[in-house]
Amino acid sequence: MKAITRTLPLTPAWWLSALPLLALTVALVLTFVFPPAANAVRIKDIATFGGVRDNQLVGYGLVVGLSGTGDGKSSTFTINSMANMLDKLGVSVDRTALKPKNVAAVMVTAKMPVSAQPGSQLDATVSSIGDASSLLGGVLLVTPLKGIDGKVYGLAQGALALGGFSASGAAASAQKNITTVGIIPNGATVERGVPFQFNNQDSLTLHMNTQDFSTTQQVVERLNETIGGDFASASDISTIRLRIPPEYQSNLVPLMASIENIQITPDNKAKVVVDEKTGTVVVGRDVRISRVAIAHGSLQIVVQESAQVSQPGAFSPGQTVVTPQTDIAAREENKRLVLVEGATLQELTDGLNAIGATPRDLISILRALKAAGALHAELEVI
């Protein structure tokens, strides 16, 4: 008895339905055959694209509904703002009789992306500029948000959300976090968009976050390999110009999606960063030191002040005299000379640990190594 076999025709419709599976299979094969470098990062993590930015908006407004934690009488601008607002609403008031304890003058800020269109919603940050003690429970009145050109780009209004609280009584008070700054999620509405047409550009500009010729050149080469042509070139140490290929004219989104996920391995200069305020030391992977001998010992000086009282005998003409006494003691640690050769970061770390260097000691040692010309790295103190 013969087995019956049936061959299914590979129609165009079948190929179209199988394309997603084939694409996933190819991606998995490439991932295993050509795994990404261990230190590889994406271009969008180390560079920004010209034109893709946020625009800062700012406005002045009033927060009402506070429970006696608003501005005081000394904040005259709050009283004037209240009077002007009420006048526009048709309410005539006496400025001298206004008490703004339930009102606070605030500055409202927001970040508007270049792609924001009228009707888009933004988060608004509200900050007190008077002597209000808390904005808890307040509501921001309609506040125009202006750009650097003085034009109104948005309006903000809504109830504030604070990340803390404050409570006080006659003899004690308690506070958590800052209560004079709050946010209004989606509290700002865009009324005017930025006149910028992203798809109409003939060229793009990439701004590298770090200034390094090797990294910039590597990005240029990877861009040209991915696009397939001589479209990218570097104009300086951190700026890359990219001409738009003809097939992507007036349709830059697919090009940007492929560019920003390109992986490269950044190559930065050797650097040591020292924060003396906290005793933090960060040593880069490419830091090297020459063969040197280090002896580091700390000198401790203790000064102790005391007073001795000389008391005269009873019924004698003498007077009571206070005589100061100072005791000084000095102690210096006797550390032996240790040979340190930092060909690699691990050897450098092992050598400094061998002499028992604490973070504070390490700061002094690194400075001395730099002065001796044995530290081959940039030493930055923040």
Secondary structure, 3 states (H helix, E strand, C coil): CCCCCCCCCCCHHHHHHHHHHHHHHHHHHHHHHCCCCCCCEEHHHHEEECCCCEEEEEEEEEEECCCCCCCCCCCHHHHHHHHHHHHHCCCCCCHHHCCHHHEEEEEEEEEEECCCCCCCEEEEEEEECCCCCCCCCCEEEEEEEECCCCCEEEEEEEECECCCEEEECCCCEEEECCCCEEEEEEEEEECCCCCCCHHHCCEEEEEECCCCHHHHHHHHHHHHHHHCCCCEEECCCCEEEEECCHHHCCCCHHHHHHHHCCEECCCCCCEEEEECCCCEEEECCCCEECCEEECCCCEEEEEEEEEEEECCCCCCCCCCEEEEEEEEEEEECCCCCEEECCCCHHHHHHHHHHCCCCHHHHHHHHHHHHHHCCEECEEEEC
